[in-house]
Amino acid sequence: MKKFLVVLFFILAFTFTAFAGSSAESYSPRGIETEVIMGYCTLEDLNGAYGSDRISAWSRLDPDAAERAIRNASSEIDGYLISGGYIVPLQGPPENLRKYCIDIAAAALILNVGVLENDPGGKAVLEEAKSARRYLTKVAEGKFRIPGAANFDKETSKLPAGGVRISASPRLDLRRF
């Protein structure tokens, strides 16, 4: 019973402090100033790589689906880069990140409509996204480097405009409660 009450207390404490006096639009965890996520590719890049007909078909004619896929892919890439110690968003990212963002966004669109067994093109896009994620995992592990990008561990110079420095405190161990 004591464990349950402690967990319930932490959940309620977080919920009330996180949402007290803030609207859903301006909520920012821990008071971090956020900006609009800069995409590593654009809708024009996505259309140029796969064709506007395919993108609109994969988007199910929802004009916002492709933009959401690009934002989500860019956020996913930022997550890998943060794990690798990079300061995000990257200013003037290399061309390979643009391609990986296109591949991950296209794969997300394909997964939204479902991949048919007889669609080798869709499966090829999903395979390209897996390849992009494997590369980004190596970047996050520190085995590969992004050329020309500031690594937080190596270069602790001032943050670029819009950059966020992430740090974490040790985890709270609640196993003994």
Secondary structure as GFF3:
##gff-version 3
##sequence-region A 1 177
A	DSSP	alpha_helix	2	19	.	.	.	ID=ss1
A	DSSP	three_ten_helix	29	31	.	.	.	ID=ss2
A	DSSP	alpha_helix	43	50	.	.	.	ID=ss3
A	DSSP	alpha_helix	52	58	.	.	.	ID=ss4
A	DSSP	alpha_helix	63	83	.	.	.	ID=ss5
A	DSSP	alpha_helix	95	113	.	.	.	ID=ss6
A	DSSP	alpha_helix	120	141	.	.	.	ID=ss7
###
